[in-house]
């Protein structure tokens, strides 16, 4: 349970609404961390920029990106 409530995904519109809807289609619901980021649109766009950069074809192989995700989760105390 989050200590801070995220945005209501049904009330989100524009860029944030599109991202949350896409997450629902892929994952079955919006990712909880993105609901928190959406409280601050500038932060949401910055975080999405980071994830977009990691997901694009580039110098980081997909397996390394997965390890980065798990390492960041561990630093945040998230049981991945």
PDB file of N, CA, C and O in Angstrom:
ATOM      1  N   UNK A   1       0.834  -1.172   0.000  1.00  0.00           N
ATOM      2  CA  UNK A   1       0.000   0.000   0.000  1.00  0.00           C
ATOM      3  C   UNK A   1       0.883   1.242   0.000  1.00  0.00           C
ATOM      4  O   UNK A   1       1.781   1.371   0.832  1.00  0.00           O
ATOM      5  N   UNK A   2       0.630   2.143  -0.923  1.00  0.00           N
ATOM      6  CA  UNK A   2       1.415   3.365  -1.019  1.00  0.00           C
ATOM      7  C   UNK A   2       1.033   4.331   0.095  1.00  0.00           C
ATOM      8  O   UNK A   2      -0.123   4.402   0.510  1.00  0.00           O
ATOM      9  N   UNK A   3       2.031   5.072   0.570  1.00  0.00           N
ATOM     10  CA  UNK A   3       1.757   6.079   1.596  1.00  0.00           C
ATOM     11  C   UNK A   3       1.120   7.314   0.993  1.00  0.00           C
ATOM     12  O   UNK A   3       0.432   8.069   1.680  1.00  0.00           O
ATOM     13  N   UNK A   4       1.353   7.516  -0.298  1.00  0.00           N
ATOM     14  CA  UNK A   4       0.790   8.668  -1.015  1.00  0.00           C
ATOM     15  C   UNK A   4      -0.110   8.119  -2.113  1.00  0.00           C
ATOM     16  O   UNK A   4       0.293   7.245  -2.881  1.00  0.00           O
ATOM     17  N   UNK A   5      -1.314   8.632  -2.179  1.00  0.00           N
ATOM     18  CA  UNK A   5      -2.234   8.181  -3.225  1.00  0.00           C
ATOM     19  C   UNK A   5      -1.794   8.715  -4.579  1.00  0.00           C
ATOM     20  O   UNK A   5      -1.386   9.870  -4.706  1.00  0.00           O
ATOM     21  N   UNK A   6      -1.882   7.861  -5.585  1.00  0.00           N
ATOM     22  CA  UNK A   6      -1.599   8.274  -6.947  1.00  0.00           C
ATOM     23  C   UNK A   6      -2.823   8.915  -7.566  1.00  0.00           C
ATOM     24  O   UNK A   6      -3.868   9.041  -6.926  1.00  0.00           O
ATOM     25  N   UNK A   7      -2.683   9.314  -8.810  1.00  0.00           N
ATOM     26  CA  UNK A   7      -3.812   9.909  -9.516  1.00  0.00           C
ATOM     27  C   UNK A   7      -4.821   8.825  -9.877  1.00  0.00           C
ATOM     28  O   UNK A   7      -4.484   7.642  -9.928  1.00  0.00           O
ATOM     29  N   UNK A   8      -6.032   9.231 -10.122  1.00  0.00           N
ATOM     30  CA  UNK A   8      -7.063   8.317 -10.615  1.00  0.00           C
ATOM     31  C   UNK A   8      -6.818   8.142 -12.110  1.00  0.00           C
ATOM     32  O   UNK A   8      -6.935   9.112 -12.860  1.00  0.00           O
ATOM     33  N   UNK A   9      -6.484   6.940 -12.566  1.00  0.00           N
ATOM     34  CA  UNK A   9      -6.163   6.753 -13.982  1.00  0.00           C
ATOM     35  C   UNK A   9      -7.314   7.137 -14.910  1.00  0.00           C
ATOM     36  O   UNK A   9      -7.081   7.540 -16.050  1.00  0.00           O
ATOM     37  N   UNK A  10      -8.543   7.018 -14.437  1.00  0.00           N
ATOM     38  CA  UNK A  10      -9.690   7.379 -15.276  1.00  0.00           C
ATOM     39  C   UNK A  10      -9.806   8.887 -15.448  1.00  0.00           C
ATOM     40  O   UNK A  10     -10.404   9.359 -16.415  1.00  0.00           O
ATOM     41  N   UNK A  11      -9.237   9.645 -14.514  1.00  0.00           N
ATOM     42  CA  UNK A  11      -9.303  11.103 -14.586  1.00  0.00           C
ATOM     43  C   UNK A  11      -8.111  11.688 -15.350  1.00  0.00           C
ATOM     44  O   UNK A  11      -8.118  12.868 -15.702  1.00  0.00           O
ATOM     45  N   UNK A  12      -7.092  10.867 -15.605  1.00  0.00           N
ATOM     46  CA  UNK A  12      -5.902  11.356 -16.313  1.00  0.00           C
ATOM     47  C   UNK A  12      -6.223  11.563 -17.785  1.00  0.00           C
ATOM     48  O   UNK A  12      -6.941  10.769 -18.394  1.00  0.00           O
ATOM     49  N   UNK A  13      -5.688  12.627 -18.344  1.00  0.00           N
ATOM     50  CA  UNK A  13      -5.904  12.891 -19.767  1.00  0.00           C
ATOM     51  C   UNK A  13      -4.592  13.298 -20.419  1.00  0.00           C
ATOM     52  O   UNK A  13      -3.559  13.366 -19.755  1.00  0.00           O
ATOM     53  N   UNK A  14      -4.631  13.563 -21.688  1.00  0.00           N
ATOM     54  CA  UNK A  14      -3.442  13.963 -22.424  1.00  0.00           C
ATOM     55  C   UNK A  14      -2.396  12.865 -22.453  1.00  0.00           C
ATOM     56  O   UNK A  14      -2.716  11.678 -22.517  1.00  0.00           O
ATOM     57  N   UNK A  15      -1.152  13.280 -22.404  1.00  0.00           N
ATOM     58  CA  UNK A  15      -0.018  12.347 -22.482  1.00  0.00           C
ATOM     59  C   UNK A  15      -0.065  11.327 -21.352  1.00  0.00           C
ATOM     60  O   UNK A  15       0.133  10.133 -21.579  1.00  0.00           O
ATOM     61  N   UNK A  16      -0.326  11.794 -20.138  1.00  0.00           N
ATOM     62  CA  UNK A  16      -0.355  10.894 -18.987  1.00  0.00           C
ATOM     63  C   UNK A  16      -1.461   9.855 -19.155  1.00  0.00           C
ATOM     64  O   UNK A  16      -1.245   8.672 -18.891  1.00  0.00           O
ATOM     65  N   UNK A  17      -2.627  10.284 -19.588  1.00  0.00           N
ATOM     66  CA  UNK A  17      -3.736   9.360 -19.806  1.00  0.00           C
ATOM     67  C   UNK A  17      -3.405   8.304 -20.839  1.00  0.00           C
ATOM     68  O   UNK A  17      -3.758   7.137 -20.672  1.00  0.00           O
ATOM     69  N   UNK A  18      -2.724   8.706 -21.912  1.00  0.00           N
ATOM     70  CA  UNK A  18      -2.350   7.744 -22.962  1.00  0.00           C
ATOM     71  C   UNK A  18      -1.367   6.700 -22.432  1.00  0.00           C
ATOM     72  O   UNK A  18      -1.492   5.510 -22.722  1.00  0.00           O
ATOM     73  N   UNK A  19      -0.389   7.165 -21.652  1.00  0.00           N
ATOM     74  CA  UNK A  19       0.601   6.231 -21.105  1.00  0.00           C
ATOM     75  C   UNK A  19      -0.066   5.252 -20.147  1.00  0.00           C
ATOM     76  O   UNK A  19       0.194   4.050 -20.212  1.00  0.00           O
ATOM     77  N   UNK A  20      -0.920   5.750 -19.261  1.00  0.00           N
ATOM     78  CA  UNK A  20      -1.583   4.874 -18.296  1.00  0.00           C
ATOM     79  C   UNK A  20      -2.511   3.879 -18.996  1.00  0.00           C
ATOM     80  O   UNK A  20      -2.628   2.730 -18.569  1.00  0.00           O
ATOM     81  N   UNK A  21      -3.163   4.317 -20.062  1.00  0.00           N
ATOM     82  CA  UNK A  21      -4.039   3.412 -20.820  1.00  0.00           C
ATOM     83  C   UNK A  21      -3.208   2.325 -21.508  1.00  0.00           C
ATOM     84  O   UNK A  21      -3.605   1.161 -21.534  1.00  0.00           O
ATOM     85  N   UNK A  22      -2.060   2.707 -22.062  1.00  0.00           N
ATOM     86  CA  UNK A  22      -1.187   1.727 -22.714  1.00  0.00           C
ATOM     87  C   UNK A  22      -0.673   0.710 -21.689  1.00  0.00           C
ATOM     88  O   UNK A  22      -0.572  -0.479 -21.991  1.00  0.00           O
ATOM     89  N   UNK A  23      -0.351   1.176 -20.480  1.00  0.00           N
ATOM     90  CA  UNK A  23       0.095   0.249 -19.441  1.00  0.00           C
ATOM     91  C   UNK A  23      -1.023  -0.718 -19.062  1.00  0.00           C
ATOM     92  O   UNK A  23      -0.773  -1.895 -18.802  1.00  0.00           O
ATOM     93  N   UNK A  24      -2.234  -0.223 -19.034  1.00  0.00           N
ATOM     94  CA  UNK A  24      -3.370  -1.092 -18.718  1.00  0.00           C
ATOM     95  C   UNK A  24      -3.522  -2.181 -19.773  1.00  0.00           C
ATOM     96  O   UNK A  24      -3.810  -3.332 -19.446  1.00  0.00           O
ATOM     97  N   UNK A  25      -3.329  -1.822 -21.029  1.00  0.00           N
ATOM     98  CA  UNK A  25      -3.449  -2.809 -22.106  1.00  0.00           C
ATOM     99  C   UNK A  25      -2.342  -3.855 -22.031  1.00  0.00           C
ATOM    100  O   UNK A  25      -2.581  -5.031 -22.307  1.00  0.00           O
ATOM    101  N   UNK A  26      -1.138  -3.437 -21.662  1.00  0.00           N
ATOM    102  CA  UNK A  26       0.000  -4.357 -21.618  1.00  0.00           C
ATOM    103  C   UNK A  26       0.044  -5.152 -20.317  1.00  0.00           C
ATOM    104  O   UNK A  26       0.235  -6.368 -20.335  1.00  0.00           O
ATOM    105  N   UNK A  27      -0.133  -4.464 -19.189  1.00  0.00           N
ATOM    106  CA  UNK A  27       0.074  -5.072 -17.881  1.00  0.00           C
ATOM    107  C   UNK A  27      -1.213  -5.378 -17.119  1.00  0.00           C
ATOM    108  O   UNK A  27      -1.164  -5.978 -16.045  1.00  0.00           O
ATOM    109  N   UNK A  28      -2.348  -4.981 -17.652  1.00  0.00           N
ATOM    110  CA  UNK A  28      -3.609  -5.222 -16.961  1.00  0.00           C
ATOM    111  C   UNK A  28      -4.009  -4.098 -16.025  1.00  0.00           C
ATOM    112  O   UNK A  28      -5.076  -4.150 -15.415  1.00  0.00           O
ATOM    113  N   UNK A  29      -3.172  -3.090 -15.905  1.00  0.00           N
ATOM    114  CA  UNK A  29      -3.453  -1.923 -15.072  1.00  0.00           C
ATOM    115  C   UNK A  29      -2.262  -0.995 -15.111  1.00  0.00           C
ATOM    116  O   UNK A  29      -1.158  -1.414 -15.459  1.00  0.00           O
ATOM    117  N   UNK A  30      -2.469   0.250 -14.761  1.00  0.00           N
ATOM    118  CA  UNK A  30      -1.334   1.173 -14.755  1.00  0.00           C
ATOM    119  C   UNK A  30      -0.341   0.800 -13.660  1.00  0.00           C
ATOM    120  O   UNK A  30      -0.727   0.296 -12.606  1.00  0.00           O
ATOM    121  N   UNK A  31       0.931   1.051 -13.918  1.00  0.00           N
ATOM    122  CA  UNK A  31       1.964   0.755 -12.932  1.00  0.00           C
ATOM    123  C   UNK A  31       1.850   1.751 -11.783  1.00  0.00           C
ATOM    124  O   UNK A  31       1.699   2.954 -11.999  1.00  0.00           O
ATOM    125  N   UNK A  32       1.925   1.234 -10.562  1.00  0.00           N
ATOM    126  CA  UNK A  32       1.685   2.067  -9.381  1.00  0.00           C
ATOM    127  C   UNK A  32       2.659   3.237  -9.276  1.00  0.00           C
ATOM    128  O   UNK A  32       2.269   4.333  -8.874  1.00  0.00           O
ATOM    129  N   UNK A  33       3.931   3.010  -9.637  1.00  0.00           N
ATOM    130  CA  UNK A  33       4.874   4.120  -9.553  1.00  0.00           C
ATOM    131  C   UNK A  33       4.501   5.244 -10.520  1.00  0.00           C
ATOM    132  O   UNK A  33       4.726   6.417 -10.219  1.00  0.00           O
ATOM    133  N   UNK A  34       3.937   4.900 -11.667  1.00  0.00           N
ATOM    134  CA  UNK A  34       3.535   5.918 -12.624  1.00  0.00           C
ATOM    135  C   UNK A  34       2.334   6.718 -12.124  1.00  0.00           C
ATOM    136  O   UNK A  34       2.189   7.895 -12.453  1.00  0.00           O
ATOM    137  N   UNK A  35       1.476   6.081 -11.330  1.00  0.00           N
ATOM    138  CA  UNK A  35       0.350   6.818 -10.746  1.00  0.00           C
ATOM    139  C   UNK A  35       0.868   7.889  -9.789  1.00  0.00           C
ATOM    140  O   UNK A  35       0.277   8.963  -9.681  1.00  0.00           O
ATOM    141  N   UNK A  36       1.962   7.602  -9.100  1.00  0.00           N
ATOM    142  CA  UNK A  36       2.563   8.607  -8.224  1.00  0.00           C
ATOM    143  C   UNK A  36       3.260   9.691  -9.033  1.00  0.00           C
ATOM    144  O   UNK A  36       3.099  10.879  -8.754  1.00  0.00           O
ATOM    145  N   UNK A  37       4.033   9.285 -10.032  1.00  0.00           N
ATOM    146  CA  UNK A  37       4.722  10.270 -10.871  1.00  0.00           C
ATOM    147  C   UNK A  37       3.729  11.209 -11.535  1.00  0.00           C
ATOM    148  O   UNK A  37       4.034  12.381 -11.754  1.00  0.00           O
ATOM    149  N   UNK A  38       2.556  10.708 -11.853  1.00  0.00           N
ATOM    150  CA  UNK A  38       1.551  11.510 -12.565  1.00  0.00           C
ATOM    151  C   UNK A  38       1.042  12.677 -11.722  1.00  0.00           C
ATOM    152  O   UNK A  38       0.421  13.596 -12.255  1.00  0.00           O
ATOM    153  N   UNK A  39       1.297  12.653 -10.421  1.00  0.00           N
ATOM    154  CA  UNK A  39       0.919  13.794  -9.581  1.00  0.00           C
ATOM    155  C   UNK A  39       1.721  15.036  -9.956  1.00  0.00           C
ATOM    156  O   UNK A  39       1.286  16.160  -9.706  1.00  0.00           O
ATOM    157  N   UNK A  40       2.892  14.833 -10.554  1.00  0.00           N
ATOM    158  CA  UNK A  40       3.748  15.932 -11.013  1.00  0.00           C
ATOM    159  C   UNK A  40       4.065  15.699 -12.491  1.00  0.00           C
ATOM    160  O   UNK A  40       4.995  14.956 -12.802  1.00  0.00           O
ATOM    161  N   UNK A  41       3.320  16.312 -13.404  1.00  0.00           N
ATOM    162  CA  UNK A  41       3.501  16.045 -14.839  1.00  0.00           C
ATOM    163  C   UNK A  41       4.931  16.191 -15.349  1.00  0.00           C
ATOM    164  O   UNK A  41       5.354  15.411 -16.203  1.00  0.00           O
ATOM    165  N   UNK A  42       5.679  17.159 -14.855  1.00  0.00           N
ATOM    166  CA  UNK A  42       7.061  17.318 -15.322  1.00  0.00           C
ATOM    167  C   UNK A  42       7.906  16.122 -14.909  1.00  0.00           C
ATOM    168  O   UNK A  42       8.741  15.655 -15.684  1.00  0.00           O
ATOM    169  N   UNK A  43       7.700  15.627 -13.708  1.00  0.00           N
ATOM    170  CA  UNK A  43       8.418  14.450 -13.239  1.00  0.00           C
ATOM    171  C   UNK A  43       7.998  13.219 -14.044  1.00  0.00           C
ATOM    172  O   UNK A  43       8.836  12.393 -14.407  1.00  0.00           O
ATOM    173  N   UNK A  44       6.705  13.104 -14.319  1.00  0.00           N
ATOM    174  CA  UNK A  44       6.193  11.984 -15.109  1.00  0.00           C
ATOM    175  C   UNK A  44       6.878  11.950 -16.470  1.00  0.00           C
ATOM    176  O   UNK A  44       7.327  10.893 -16.913  1.00  0.00           O
ATOM    177  N   UNK A  45       6.962  13.097 -17.132  1.00  0.00           N
ATOM    178  CA  UNK A  45       7.587  13.151 -18.457  1.00  0.00           C
ATOM    179  C   UNK A  45       9.070  12.800 -18.378  1.00  0.00           C
ATOM    180  O   UNK A  45       9.597  12.133 -19.268  1.00  0.00           O
ATOM    181  N   UNK A  46       9.743  13.243 -17.326  1.00  0.00           N
ATOM    182  CA  UNK A  46      11.166  12.929 -17.172  1.00  0.00           C
ATOM    183  C   UNK A  46      11.382  11.432 -16.974  1.00  0.00           C
ATOM    184  O   UNK A  46      12.268  10.839 -17.590  1.00  0.00           O
ATOM    185  N   UNK A  47      10.573  10.828 -16.119  1.00  0.00           N
ATOM    186  CA  UNK A  47      10.703   9.391 -15.863  1.00  0.00           C
ATOM    187  C   UNK A  47      10.375   8.605 -17.121  1.00  0.00           C
ATOM    188  O   UNK A  47      11.073   7.646 -17.449  1.00  0.00           O
ATOM    189  N   UNK A  48       9.326   8.994 -17.826  1.00  0.00           N
ATOM    190  CA  UNK A  48       8.975   8.313 -19.072  1.00  0.00           C
ATOM    191  C   UNK A  48      10.095   8.454 -20.096  1.00  0.00           C
ATOM    192  O   UNK A  48      10.352   7.528 -20.865  1.00  0.00           O
ATOM    193  N   UNK A  49      10.760   9.602 -20.113  1.00  0.00           N
ATOM    194  CA  UNK A  49      11.902   9.783 -21.006  1.00  0.00           C
ATOM    195  C   UNK A  49      13.021   8.797 -20.700  1.00  0.00           C
ATOM    196  O   UNK A  49      13.645   8.248 -21.608  1.00  0.00           O
ATOM    197  N   UNK A  50      13.271   8.577 -19.392  1.00  0.00           N
ATOM    198  CA  UNK A  50      14.297   7.618 -18.994  1.00  0.00           C
ATOM    199  C   UNK A  50      13.927   6.217 -19.472  1.00  0.00           C
ATOM    200  O   UNK A  50      14.750   5.523 -20.069  1.00  0.00           O
ATOM    201  N   UNK A  51      12.665   5.796 -19.205  1.00  0.00           N
ATOM    202  CA  UNK A  51      12.245   4.454 -19.598  1.00  0.00           C
ATOM    203  C   UNK A  51      12.233   4.308 -21.113  1.00  0.00           C
ATOM    204  O   UNK A  51      12.596   3.253 -21.633  1.00  0.00           O
ATOM    205  N   UNK A  52      11.823   5.342 -21.823  1.00  0.00           N
ATOM    206  CA  UNK A  52      11.829   5.281 -23.292  1.00  0.00           C
ATOM    207  C   UNK A  52      13.247   5.109 -23.803  1.00  0.00           C
ATOM    208  O   UNK A  52      13.494   4.336 -24.729  1.00  0.00           O
ATOM    209  N   UNK A  53      14.179   5.834 -23.194  1.00  0.00           N
ATOM    210  CA  UNK A  53      15.585   5.706 -23.594  1.00  0.00           C
ATOM    211  C   UNK A  53      16.122   4.314 -23.329  1.00  0.00           C
ATOM    212  O   UNK A  53      16.876   3.777 -24.141  1.00  0.00           O
ATOM    213  N   UNK A  54      15.747   3.720 -22.207  1.00  0.00           N
ATOM    214  CA  UNK A  54      16.206   2.370 -21.907  1.00  0.00           C
ATOM    215  C   UNK A  54      15.574   1.326 -22.825  1.00  0.00           C
ATOM    216  O   UNK A  54      16.191   0.306 -23.130  1.00  0.00           O
ATOM    217  N   UNK A  55      14.345   1.584 -23.262  1.00  0.00           N
ATOM    218  CA  UNK A  55      13.631   0.606 -24.085  1.00  0.00           C
ATOM    219  C   UNK A  55      13.989   0.666 -25.559  1.00  0.00           C
ATOM    220  O   UNK A  55      13.729  -0.286 -26.295  1.00  0.00           O
ATOM    221  N   UNK A  56      14.579   1.764 -26.003  1.00  0.00           N
ATOM    222  CA  UNK A  56      14.935   1.875 -27.421  1.00  0.00           C
ATOM    223  C   UNK A  56      16.177   1.031 -27.709  1.00  0.00           C
ATOM    224  O   UNK A  56      16.981   0.739 -26.824  1.00  0.00           O
ATOM    225  N   UNK A  57      16.299   0.651 -28.987  1.00  0.00           N
ATOM    226  CA  UNK A  57      17.508  -0.050 -29.394  1.00  0.00           C
ATOM    227  C   UNK A  57      18.685   0.876 -29.145  1.00  0.00           C
ATOM    228  O   UNK A  57      18.691   2.019 -29.603  1.00  0.00           O
ATOM    229  N   UNK A  58      19.640   0.404 -28.450  1.00  0.00           N
ATOM    230  CA  UNK A  58      20.791   1.230 -28.120  1.00  0.00           C
ATOM    231  C   UNK A  58      21.919   0.387 -27.575  1.00  0.00           C
ATOM    232  O   UNK A  58      21.987  -0.817 -27.823  1.00  0.00           O
ATOM    233  N   UNK A  59      22.799   1.019 -26.836  1.00  0.00           N
ATOM    234  CA  UNK A  59      23.978   0.302 -26.369  1.00  0.00           C
ATOM    235  C   UNK A  59      23.691  -0.697 -25.251  1.00  0.00           C
ATOM    236  O   UNK A  59      24.529  -1.549 -24.953  1.00  0.00           O
ATOM    237  N   UNK A  60      22.518  -0.603 -24.631  1.00  0.00           N
ATOM    238  CA  UNK A  60      22.199  -1.524 -23.535  1.00  0.00           C
ATOM    239  C   UNK A  60      21.353  -2.688 -24.036  1.00  0.00           C
ATOM    240  O   UNK A  60      20.260  -2.482 -24.562  1.00  0.00           O
ATOM    241  N   UNK A  61      21.858  -3.911 -23.873  1.00  0.00           N
ATOM    242  CA  UNK A  61      21.047  -5.067 -24.271  1.00  0.00           C
ATOM    243  C   UNK A  61      19.848  -5.209 -23.336  1.00  0.00           C
ATOM    244  O   UNK A  61      19.871  -4.741 -22.198  1.00  0.00           O
ATOM    245  N   UNK A  62      18.816  -5.855 -23.831  1.00  0.00           N
ATOM    246  CA  UNK A  62      17.571  -6.025 -23.081  1.00  0.00           C
ATOM    247  C   UNK A  62      17.796  -6.699 -21.734  1.00  0.00           C
ATOM    248  O   UNK A  62      17.148  -6.356 -20.745  1.00  0.00           O
ATOM    249  N   UNK A  63      18.718  -7.659 -21.697  1.00  0.00           N
ATOM    250  CA  UNK A  63      18.993  -8.356 -20.442  1.00  0.00           C
ATOM    251  C   UNK A  63      19.609  -7.418 -19.409  1.00  0.00           C
ATOM    252  O   UNK A  63      19.320  -7.536 -18.218  1.00  0.00           O
ATOM    253  N   UNK A  64      20.450  -6.493 -19.848  1.00  0.00           N
ATOM    254  CA  UNK A  64      21.052  -5.534 -18.919  1.00  0.00           C
ATOM    255  C   UNK A  64      20.002  -4.556 -18.394  1.00  0.00           C
ATOM    256  O   UNK A  64      20.033  -4.184 -17.221  1.00  0.00           O
ATOM    257  N   UNK A  65      19.084  -4.146 -19.245  1.00  0.00           N
ATOM    258  CA  UNK A  65      17.996  -3.261 -18.811  1.00  0.00           C
ATOM    259  C   UNK A  65      17.176  -3.948 -17.728  1.00  0.00           C
ATOM    260  O   UNK A  65      16.782  -3.312 -16.750  1.00  0.00           O
ATOM    261  N   UNK A  66      16.913  -5.251 -17.895  1.00  0.00           N
ATOM    262  CA  UNK A  66      16.164  -5.997 -16.882  1.00  0.00           C
ATOM    263  C   UNK A  66      16.928  -6.018 -15.562  1.00  0.00           C
ATOM    264  O   UNK A  66      16.326  -5.876 -14.498  1.00  0.00           O
ATOM    265  N   UNK A  67      18.246  -6.195 -15.621  1.00  0.00           N
ATOM    266  CA  UNK A  67      19.053  -6.175 -14.399  1.00  0.00           C
ATOM    267  C   UNK A  67      19.044  -4.795 -13.746  1.00  0.00           C
ATOM    268  O   UNK A  67      19.002  -4.689 -12.520  1.00  0.00           O
ATOM    269  N   UNK A  68      19.083  -3.752 -14.549  1.00  0.00           N
ATOM    270  CA  UNK A  68      19.013  -2.383 -14.017  1.00  0.00           C
ATOM    271  C   UNK A  68      17.684  -2.176 -13.299  1.00  0.00           C
ATOM    272  O   UNK A  68      17.644  -1.609 -12.207  1.00  0.00           O
ATOM    273  N   UNK A  69      16.599  -2.636 -13.913  1.00  0.00           N
ATOM    274  CA  UNK A  69      15.278  -2.514 -13.285  1.00  0.00           C
ATOM    275  C   UNK A  69      15.266  -3.183 -11.919  1.00  0.00           C
ATOM    276  O   UNK A  69      14.754  -2.615 -10.954  1.00  0.00           O
ATOM    277  N   UNK A  70      15.817  -4.368 -11.832  1.00  0.00           N
ATOM    278  CA  UNK A  70      15.812  -5.103 -10.569  1.00  0.00           C
ATOM    279  C   UNK A  70      16.710  -4.439  -9.531  1.00  0.00           C
ATOM    280  O   UNK A  70      16.389  -4.421  -8.343  1.00  0.00           O
ATOM    281  N   UNK A  71      17.826  -3.898  -9.981  1.00  0.00           N
ATOM    282  CA  UNK A  71      18.749  -3.221  -9.053  1.00  0.00           C
ATOM    283  C   UNK A  71      18.105  -1.960  -8.478  1.00  0.00           C
ATOM    284  O   UNK A  71      18.197  -1.702  -7.278  1.00  0.00           O
ATOM    285  N   UNK A  72      17.460  -1.187  -9.330  1.00  0.00           N
ATOM    286  CA  UNK A  72      16.777   0.016  -8.867  1.00  0.00           C
ATOM    287  C   UNK A  72      15.653  -0.365  -7.904  1.00  0.00           C
ATOM    288  O   UNK A  72      15.456   0.296  -6.884  1.00  0.00           O
ATOM    289  N   UNK A  73      14.926  -1.418  -8.224  1.00  0.00           N
ATOM    290  CA  UNK A  73      13.857  -1.884  -7.339  1.00  0.00           C
ATOM    291  C   UNK A  73      14.422  -2.282  -5.982  1.00  0.00           C
ATOM    292  O   UNK A  73      13.833  -1.972  -4.947  1.00  0.00           O
ATOM    293  N   UNK A  74      15.556  -2.963  -5.982  1.00  0.00           N
ATOM    294  CA  UNK A  74      16.176  -3.380  -4.724  1.00  0.00           C
ATOM    295  C   UNK A  74      16.616  -2.167  -3.909  1.00  0.00           C
ATOM    296  O   UNK A  74      16.460  -2.149  -2.688  1.00  0.00           O
ATOM    297  N   UNK A  75      17.163  -1.159  -4.576  1.00  0.00           N
ATOM    298  CA  UNK A  75      17.570   0.072  -3.869  1.00  0.00           C
ATOM    299  C   UNK A  75      16.370   0.774  -3.243  1.00  0.00           C
ATOM    300  O   UNK A  75      16.487   1.416  -2.199  1.00  0.00           O
ATOM    301  N   UNK A  76      15.226   0.645  -3.890  1.00  0.00           N
ATOM    302  CA  UNK A  76      14.010   1.278  -3.380  1.00  0.00           C
ATOM    303  C   UNK A  76      13.268   0.411  -2.370  1.00  0.00           C
ATOM    304  O   UNK A  76      12.215   0.800  -1.866  1.00  0.00           O
ATOM    305  N   UNK A  77      13.817  -0.755  -2.078  1.00  0.00           N
ATOM    306  CA  UNK A  77      13.190  -1.644  -1.107  1.00  0.00           C
ATOM    307  C   UNK A  77      12.009  -2.408  -1.676  1.00  0.00           C
ATOM    308  O   UNK A  77      11.179  -2.925  -0.928  1.00  0.00           O
ATOM    309  N   UNK A  78      11.930  -2.483  -2.994  1.00  0.00           N
ATOM    310  CA  UNK A  78      10.834  -3.179  -3.653  1.00  0.00           C
ATOM    311  C   UNK A  78      11.202  -4.649  -3.851  1.00  0.00           C
ATOM    312  O   UNK A  78      12.281  -4.967  -4.352  1.00  0.00           O
ATOM    313  N   UNK A  79      10.312  -5.523  -3.461  1.00  0.00           N
ATOM    314  CA  UNK A  79      10.527  -6.947  -3.720  1.00  0.00           C
ATOM    315  C   UNK A  79      10.080  -7.206  -5.142  1.00  0.00           C
ATOM    316  O   UNK A  79       8.879  -7.254  -5.408  1.00  0.00           O
ATOM    317  N   UNK A  80      10.995  -7.368  -6.040  1.00  0.00           N
ATOM    318  CA  UNK A  80      10.700  -7.467  -7.465  1.00  0.00           C
ATOM    319  C   UNK A  80      10.315  -8.868  -7.817  1.00  0.00           C
ATOM    320  O   UNK A  80      10.028  -9.156  -8.979  1.00  0.00           O
TER     321      UNK A  80
END
